[in-house]
Every structure is written in structure tokens, then in C-alpha cells.
Amino acid sequence: MDFQLTDDQRSLQSAARRFAQEQLPDLAKQLEETNTAVPHDWLKRYAELGFLGINVGEAYGGLGLGNLEALLVVEEFAKISSAVAFPVFESCVGPVRAIEHFAPESLRQRVIPKVCAGECVVAVSMSEPDAGSALTDLRTHARVEGDKILLNGTKRWCSGGGHADGYVVYCRFDDVPGAKGIGAVYVEKGTPGLSFGPQEELMGFRGIPSSDLNFDNVELPLDAMIVPGGGFKKLMEAFDLERCGNATMSLGQASGALEDVVEYVQERKQFGRPIVEFQGVQIKLAEMKLRVEAARLLIHRAAKNAEDGMPSILDSSLAKCFANEISREVTGTAVQLMGGYGYSKEYPMERRLRDSWGWGIAGGAIDIQKVNIASAMVGRRFNQRAG
């Protein structure tokens, strides 16, 4: 058991940290103010430096590194803002990995190299108006007719909705009920029959576009099928890695807040001395550090246990649940310690607080992770529909 990063991992982490801290704060502020996504010229810069598809196979344009390496970069970007980190998240632990692991080779070759080159953004679309935590209730349906797939339905809360170039869409095949009918298809933006609802106005996640997706007799080629009906378990395996990414985005809000507030309390003076000299402040700093380090260890353990594969539902749920909870605590404490400067939109702290609440909702709410943990502990799934 080794808790030390390798020299190569530290070099990658340092490169990501240097780029994020030197290049991205102004971009983060711009995205927050305009509520627009990372522009394509910036995506090209990300790609040129190797920050897209870090753990994607070299055959598809990625670096071919491990999940831990990808998460190290995600955290450094997320310390600046969720918005600037989102393309890294989506290319390393999001829908792109589902395509890489399960889609036909023709679809992999068509999509993944473009993502790694910064030429394409892919989002995942899971939730629906009546299917969030109860994902197996989804109604968007697909059926194969000859040499094409017909897709109909509505998806909700799609991060990247209206902005992304392609979507991994969870859907039900042939009206088969429950999990047994669920699979996923890939839909390109601009496909006839695909339309988008208005952009959501959310409490946080500004710079991460979100909207409904509407499918009206959308026709897709057969190789757009990522996973056929009955492949829900495979999709959830890929989603276990996305949970680790969500946890890391959440951690980034907390660790970024901690770094900023440690600097602030040493500079800010009250009653004639830096406020770090007050015991109450020292205790808060220690509590924040405890939470950040524990969350990071859970995330890194999940990634390490999985090696280059997919984390277990237990490891990923533990990491996500804990990181989501401590992120809210740590950013809230940081706002309090910084007073008016923490509460002001002129500084990034209040943005971190708002985004922390979002990560505990996105990708499976905190309480759902606790149900996953309990299920893994006793070795069986619980029927939430039972009265």
C-alpha cells in the first residue's frame, strides 16, 4: 500500500496546476459572468497540452494513462472553477469512456479522437422529467427498424445540453420494462428531430450549459448504438468512474477553497494581528484540512483499486458521498472566514459554495449514494418501490 504519487504523476499534477492557476482564472470569471461554456479555441489549448482524454487509449488520441492521473488533473482545474474543468471531466471520466469501452469500433473512431483533439464535446443525457434517482423509470425509447434506430422522448438536466456536439443518451429499447430494457445511443447535434429546450438558470454550474433534449423520430445509424437494451449494468459500471469524477470536481471546490483561505487568514488583520493567530481560526483550518485529505484519499483509493478499469460501486459511492458532503462544509467555512470577501461575487469563494451544492445533486444525489453503500455492505439491492 503506497500513498505516494510517482514522479510522473507529480509532474503531470504540477503541469496541470501551473496551467490552471496561471491561465484559467480570467476564463473562469468570464464563463461565470456570461454563463457560456469553454470556447473551442480554449479546448484546442487543453488538447495541445494533453489534458483531454488523459486516460483514453493512445489509439484514439488519448495519453493512455490511468484513472488516477486523470483525476489529478481534474482536481487542479476544478480548484479554479467547475466550468473550466468540465471538458476535462467529460473527456476522462464521463460519456467518452462509455463510448470507448462499449461502442462499436466505427463509433469510437468517429468520436473519441475528435474529443481528444479538442474538436468535439460529448455530454451524457440520463435524467428525465419522471426519472432521476429512479433512473429505470425512463421513458425515452428506441427501436431498431431495418438499418436504422428510431429515437423518441425527452431528457432533462443534461449538462452540456445545447452546447455539446454529441450526446450519449440513455433510452429504453422495444418498450421492455425496468432495467432490462435500458441501453444507450449516440446522437450528434444537428441530427434531424433533435431539439433543445431553453437554457436552465441554475444556482451554480454557470458556464456548464444545461437544457432539455427532445427527440422526435430521430433516425440514427445502427453503429450509433453504444449499448443495446439489457446493457444497463454496463452503463452503470462506466458511471461508477463518473462518480469518481464528480467526487473530484466536488473535492476541487473544497481544496481550492482551503488553499485560498489559508493565504487569506495569514494576510487579513483584525484587532492588530493576522486572524490566523486566533485559536478559533486555527481549529477551523485543521477541520477543513482533515475533510479535504480524507475525501482525496477515498477518491484515490477508488481509482487505484480499479487500476485502468472501472471502480466498484462501493468505492465510487463512498468517495462521491463523502466528497459531496465535505465540499459543502469546507466552502461554507471558507466563506465565513473570509467574511464579506467570501460572500462577494468579486471573488471565487461564493461560486465554489454554490457549485458544491450542485455536485451533491448531479450524478446521483448524496442519499442515493448512501443507499448504494448500504446495499454493498449487506450484499443485496434494496427495492425502493416497496411500501
C-alpha positions in Angstrom: 0.0 0.0 0.0 1.6 3.2 -1.2 0.1 6.7 -0.6 2.8 8.5 -2.6 2.4 9.7 -6.2 5.1 8.7 -8.7 7.4 11.2 -10.2 5.5 11.1 -13.4 2.2 11.7 -11.6 3.6 14.6 -9.7 5.0 16.1 -12.9 1.5 15.8 -14.6 -0.1 17.3 -11.5 2.3 20.2 -11.4 1.8 20.9 -15.1 -1.9 21.0 -14.7 -1.7 23.1 -11.6 0.6 25.6 -13.3 -1.6 25.9 -16.4 -4.8 26.2 -14.3 -3.5 28.8 -11.9 -1.7 30.9 -14.5 -4.1 30.7 -17.4 -7.7 29.9 -16.2 -8.8 32.4 -13.5 -9.8 35.1 -16.1 -11.6 32.5 -18.2 -13.4 31.2 -15.2 -14.7 34.6 -14.4 -15.8 35.2 -18.0 -17.7 31.9 -18.1 -19.4 32.7 -14.7 -20.5 36.2 -15.9 -21.7 35.1 -19.3 -22.9 31.6 -18.4 -21.3 30.2 -21.5 -19.1 27.1 -21.9 -15.4 26.8 -22.5 -14.8 28.1 -26.1 -13.4 25.8 -28.8 -10.1 27.8 -29.0 -9.5 27.0 -25.4 -10.4 23.4 -25.9 -7.7 23.2 -28.5 -5.2 24.6 -26.0 -6.3 21.9 -23.5 -5.8 19.3 -26.1 -2.4 20.5 -27.2 -1.2 20.2 -23.6 -2.7 16.7 -23.3 -5.4 17.5 -20.8 -8.2 15.9 -22.8 -8.6 12.1 -22.8 -5.7 11.6 -20.3 -6.8 8.0 -19.6 -8.2 7.3 -23.1 -6.2 4.8 -25.2 -3.5 6.2 -27.4 -5.2 4.5 -30.4 -7.9 7.1 -30.0 -5.7 10.1 -29.4 -5.5 10.0 -25.6 -2.4 9.7 -23.4 -3.2 6.2 -22.3 -2.6 6.9 -18.7 -4.6 5.7 -15.7 -7.7 6.9 -14.0 -5.7 8.4 -11.1 -3.7 10.6 -13.5 -6.9 11.9 -15.0 -8.4 12.7 -11.6 -5.2 14.6 -10.6 -5.7 16.9 -13.5 -9.5 17.3 -12.9 -8.9 18.4 -9.3 -6.3 21.1 -10.3 -8.7 22.5 -12.9 -11.7 22.3 -10.6 -9.9 24.3 -8.0 -10.3 27.2 -10.4 -13.9 26.5 -11.3 -16.3 23.7 -12.3 -16.8 25.3 -15.7 -13.1 25.3 -16.8 -12.7 21.7 -15.5 -15.8 20.4 -17.2 -14.3 19.5 -20.6 -11.5 17.5 -18.8 -14.1 15.8 -16.7 -16.3 14.8 -19.7 -13.3 13.6 -21.8 -11.7 11.5 -19.0 -14.4 10.1 -16.7 -17.7 11.0 -18.4 -19.5 9.7 -21.5 -16.4 9.4 -23.7 -15.3 6.4 -21.5 -18.6 4.7 -22.1 -18.1 5.0 -25.8 -14.5 3.8 -25.5 -15.4 0.7 -23.5 -18.7 -0.4 -25.1 -19.4 1.3 -28.5 -18.7 -0.3 -31.9 -15.2 0.5 -33.2 -16.6 2.7 -36.0 -18.3 5.0 -33.5 -15.1 5.0 -31.3 -13.0 6.1 -34.2 -15.6 8.7 -35.3 -15.9 10.4 -32.0 -13.1 9.9 -29.5 -10.1 11.2 -31.5 -12.1 14.5 -32.1 -12.7 14.8 -28.3 -9.0 14.3 -27.5 -8.1 16.9 -30.2 -10.5 19.5 -28.7 -12.7 19.4 -31.8 -15.7 17.8 -30.2 -17.5 17.9 -26.8 -19.7 14.9 -25.7 -22.3 15.0 -23.0 -24.3 12.4 -21.2 -28.1 12.5 -21.1 -29.7 10.3 -18.4 -32.4 12.0 -16.4 -36.0 12.7 -17.5 -38.9 14.6 -16.0 -40.1 11.5 -14.2 -36.8 9.6 -14.0 -33.9 11.0 -11.9 -32.9 8.9 -8.9 -35.4 6.3 -10.2 -33.5 6.1 -13.5 -35.0 2.7 -14.5 -38.3 4.6 -15.0 -37.0 6.4 -18.0 -39.4 6.6 -21.0 -37.3 7.8 -23.9 -37.5 4.9 -26.2 -35.6 3.4 -29.2 -36.4 0.7 -31.6 -34.4 -0.8 -34.4 -36.1 -0.7 -37.8 -34.1 -2.3 -40.6 -30.8 -0.4 -40.9 -31.7 2.4 -38.5 -32.6 3.2 -34.9 -35.7 5.4 -34.2 -35.5 7.5 -31.0 -38.3 9.4 -29.3 -38.7 11.1 -25.9 -37.5 13.9 -23.7 -34.4 14.2 -21.4 -33.9 16.7 -18.7 -31.0 18.2 -16.7 -28.4 17.4 -19.4 -25.2 19.2 -18.5 -23.9 20.3 -21.9 -27.4 20.4 -23.3 -27.5 22.6 -26.4 -23.7 23.1 -26.4 -22.2 19.7 -26.8 -21.5 18.3 -30.2 -22.8 14.8 -29.3 -24.8 13.1 -26.6 -24.7 9.7 -25.0 -28.5 9.1 -24.5 -29.8 6.5 -22.1 -33.0 5.0 -23.5 -35.4 2.1 -23.4 -35.4 -0.4 -26.2 -38.5 -2.0 -27.6 -40.6 -0.9 -24.5 -39.0 -3.6 -22.4 -39.8 -2.6 -18.8 -37.3 -1.9 -16.0 -33.5 -2.1 -16.2 -33.6 -5.0 -18.7 -34.8 -2.7 -21.5 -32.2 0.1 -21.0 -29.3 0.8 -23.3 -27.7 3.9 -24.8 -27.2 5.5 -28.2 -25.1 8.3 -29.5 -26.8 11.3 -31.1 -25.0 14.1 -32.9 -26.0 17.7 -32.6 -27.8 18.8 -35.7 -29.5 15.4 -36.3 -33.0 16.0 -37.7 -35.6 15.6 -35.0 -33.3 16.6 -32.1 -34.2 19.9 -30.5 -33.3 21.7 -27.2 -35.2 23.4 -24.5 -34.2 26.8 -23.1 -31.0 27.0 -21.1 -31.5 26.4 -17.5 -30.8 29.1 -14.9 -29.2 27.3 -12.0 -28.0 28.3 -8.6 -24.5 27.3 -9.6 -22.8 25.5 -12.5 -22.7 28.7 -14.5 -20.5 28.1 -17.6 -21.9 24.5 -17.8 -24.9 24.8 -20.2 -27.9 22.7 -19.3 -31.1 22.1 -21.1 -33.8 19.6 -22.1 -33.3 17.4 -25.1 -36.2 16.5 -27.3 -36.2 13.6 -29.7 -38.9 13.4 -32.4 -38.5 10.4 -34.6 -34.7 10.9 -34.6 -33.1 8.4 -37.1 -29.7 7.0 -36.2 -27.4 4.5 -37.9 -27.0 1.1 -36.3 -23.5 1.8 -35.2 -24.8 4.7 -33.0 -25.9 2.0 -30.5 -23.4 2.1 -27.6 -25.1 -0.5 -25.5 -28.2 -2.4 -26.6 -31.2 -3.0 -24.3 -30.2 -5.1 -21.4 -26.9 -3.3 -21.0 -27.9 -1.1 -18.0 -25.3 -2.9 -15.8 -22.5 -2.0 -18.2 -23.6 1.6 -18.3 -23.6 1.8 -14.5 -20.1 0.3 -14.5 -19.0 3.2 -16.6 -20.9 5.6 -14.4 -19.0 4.4 -11.3 -16.0 6.1 -12.9 -18.0 9.2 -13.5 -18.9 9.2 -9.8 -15.2 9.4 -9.0 -15.0 12.3 -11.4 -18.0 14.0 -9.7 -16.3 13.5 -6.4 -13.1 15.1 -7.7 -15.0 18.1 -9.1 -16.6 18.4 -5.6 -13.2 18.0 -4.0 -11.7 20.7 -6.2 -14.2 23.2 -4.8 -13.1 22.3 -1.3 -9.3 22.0 -1.8 -9.3 25.3 -3.9 -11.3 27.0 -1.1 -8.8 25.7 1.5 -5.8 26.9 -0.4 -7.3 30.4 -0.8 -8.5 30.7 2.8 -5.1 29.6 4.2 -3.5 32.5 2.3 -6.2 34.9 3.3 -6.1 34.3 7.0 -2.4 35.0 7.1 -2.9 38.4 5.3 -6.1 39.6 6.9 -5.6 41.5 10.1 -8.1 42.2 12.8 -7.5 43.5 16.4 -4.0 44.3 15.3 -2.8 40.8 14.2 -3.4 38.3 11.4 -6.6 36.3 12.0 -4.7 33.0 11.7 -3.3 33.7 15.1 -6.7 33.3 16.7 -7.2 29.7 18.0 -10.8 29.6 16.6 -9.4 30.1 13.1 -6.7 27.5 13.6 -9.3 24.9 14.6 -11.4 25.7 11.5 -8.4 25.3 9.3 -7.5 22.0 10.8 -11.0 20.7 10.4 -11.1 21.8 6.7 -7.8 20.1 6.1 -9.0 16.9 7.7 -12.0 16.7 5.4 -10.1 17.6 2.2 -7.4 15.0 2.8 -9.9 12.2 3.8 -12.0 12.9 0.6 -8.9 12.8 -1.6 -7.8 9.5 -0.1 -11.2 7.9 -0.7 -11.2 9.1 -4.3 -7.6 8.0 -5.0 -8.3 4.6 -3.4 -11.3 4.1 -5.7 -9.2 4.9 -8.7 -6.3 2.8 -7.6 -8.4 -0.2 -6.8 -9.8 0.0 -10.3 -6.4 0.4 -11.9 -7.3 1.2 -15.5 -10.8 -0.4 -15.3 -14.0 0.8 -13.6 -14.2 1.4 -9.9 -16.6 -0.6 -7.7 -20.0 0.8 -6.8 -18.9 0.8 -3.1 -15.6 2.6 -3.6 -17.1 5.2 -6.0 -20.2 5.8 -3.8 -18.1 6.2 -0.7 -15.9 8.7 -2.5 -18.7 10.7 -4.0 -20.9 10.8 -0.9 -18.1 12.0 1.3 -16.6 14.5 -1.1 -20.0 16.0 -1.8 -20.7 16.5 1.9 -17.4 17.8 2.9 -17.2 20.2 -0.1 -20.3 22.0 1.2 -18.9 22.2 4.7 -15.4 23.4 3.7 -16.6 26.0 1.2 -19.2 27.2 3.7 -16.5 27.6 6.4 -14.2 29.4 3.9 -17.0 31.9 3.1 -17.4 32.5 6.8 -13.7 33.0 7.5 -13.4 35.4 4.6 -16.4 37.4 5.6 -17.6 39.9 3.0 -14.8 38.9 0.7 -16.1 35.3 0.8 -19.7 36.5 0.1 -18.8 38.9 -2.7 -19.1 37.8 -6.4 -15.8 39.6 -7.0 -14.1 36.6 -5.6 -14.4 32.9 -6.4 -15.4 31.6 -2.9 -19.1 32.1 -3.2 -19.1 30.4 -6.6 -17.4 27.4 -5.0 -20.1 27.2 -2.4 -22.9 27.3 -5.0 -21.2 24.7 -7.1 -20.6 22.4 -4.1 -24.3 22.0 -3.7 -24.7 21.2 -7.3 -22.2 18.3 -7.3 -24.1 16.7 -4.4 -27.2 16.6 -6.7 -25.6 15.8 -10.0 -24.7 12.2 -10.9 -26.8 10.7 -8.1 -27.8 12.5 -5.0 -26.0 12.1 -1.7 -28.7 10.0 -0.1 -28.7 7.6 -3.2 -25.0 7.1 -2.7 -25.7 6.1 0.9 -28.3 3.5 -0.3 -25.6 2.2 -2.7 -23.2 1.9 0.2 -25.7 0.0 2.4 -26.5 -2.3 -0.5 -22.8 -3.2 -1.0 -22.4 -3.7 2.8 -25.2 -6.3 3.0 -24.7 -7.8 -0.4 -28.1 -7.1 -2.0 -30.0 -4.4 -3.7 -33.0 -2.8 -1.9 -36.3 -2.4 -3.6 -37.1 1.3 -3.2 -40.6 0.7 -4.7 -41.7 -1.5 -1.8 -44.1 0.2 0.6 
